[in-house]
Amino acid sequence: MGNTVESLLAKQDIYELSCIYMRGLDRTDATLLRSVFFDDAYCEYGFINGSADDFVSYAITALQEHQSNQHMIGNVLIEVEGDEAFGEVYFRAYHKVMVEEVYYDIVIAGRYLDRYEQREGVWKMAYRSEIVDWSRTDPTNDPYFQQAPDSLFGSRLDDAVYDREARRKQLP
């Protein structure tokens, strides 16, 4: 398709699916996470393979047990072929988890290999797989939390990202 205006718009729509996916994971927002998949999408992660509903249920349940998470997107390559597209999305996922009363930082890095479809003018994921390239686990070391206890900290479904009115604050 080349870099026509139509393909660039498709690539932007598809890129935003991965951004929404990451927000859904970090905020443990099942509705948001599920919204990026078609009903018949297939999710292949190795540790769970099946429907989008099965994946979302598994992911939200697992992540709710973590102290915190952050999923980041790196290189994104999307190849549009009409109403179908293929993507390679690099990611890095941070998880703070407690194991035997000790917090650990787990970093997992890899790539999502995706197939997207446009149906009735809407792009969504029809297939997502997660390829893990490396990981690292270390005991947590959080001096920042002690040094800056009045910081604004991220949360889950009550995170500031959902409160747009709060972003309208102005100086008197």
Secondary structure, 3 states (H helix, E strand, C coil): CCCCHHHHHHHHHHHHHHHHHHHHHHCCCHHHHHCCEEEEEEEECCCCEEEHHHHHHHHHHHHHCCCEEEEEEEEEEEEEECCEEEEEEEEEEEEEEEECCEEEEEEEEEEEEEEEEEECCEEEEEEEEEEEEEEEEEECCCHHHHHCCCCCCCCCCCCHHHCHHHHHCCCC
